[in-house]
Amino acid sequence: MPYKDLNDLPEPVREHLPKHAQEIYRAAYNSAWDEYGQVEERASRVAWSAVKRKYEKDESSGQWKPKD
């Protein structure tokens, strides 16, 4: 199911990603949902891949930060 709003995102995404990263996740997920035949697992993988291009998880704090 595509996400209309950031509040609709899965709880782990909302709790751990900064707002901009959530926006990236939502846009990539929705695009992949349409492009790859409405397969939730695949759309989620695409979304996380898009987030990881711009953000990285700080291993010491566990927080997601923009890449340099």
N, C-alpha and C positions, 0 to 999 in steps of 0.2 A: 504494500500500500504506500503510495506517495505521501510525503509529509507536507501539510499545508503551512504549518507554523513551527517555529523552534520548540514550542511547548509540547508538540506532538512527538518529538524525537524520543528514542529510547532513553530511559533514565540514566544509564551509564554515560551516554553521550552528553546529556544535559549537565550532569554532575561534574564531569571531568574535563570537558573541553571548553576553552574560552569561546565567547560569543562568535567571533569571526570564524573560528574553526567549526563551530556548529553550523554556521551558514554555508561553509564549504561542504560539509558532510551532507546537509539537506539538499543542496543543489546537485551534487554528484549522485546522490542516491536516487533522486527523482528522475534525473536524466537516464541513469542506468536502468531504472525500473521500466521506463518506456522503451529504451533501446534494446534491452536484452530479454524482453518477453515476460516482464512482471515476475521475476524470480528474486525473492527477498534476500536469499543468501548471497547471490551474485551482486545485487545492488549494494548490499552492505560492504562487501569486499571492495568494490569500486569506490565507495564513499570513504572508507578508511584509507585506501591508497591515495585518494585526493588530499585528505587531511595530512597524511604523512609527507607529502611533497612540500608542504608549507610549515608544518609543525613537527616538533620532536618531543618525546617524553623525557623529562629530566629524571634520570634514574635515582638520584638522591632524594628528590622531593616528591616524585611521582606526578608532578604537574606538567601539562603540555605547554610548551613555549614556542614562539615563532623561531624558525631557523634563521641563522645569521646570514 
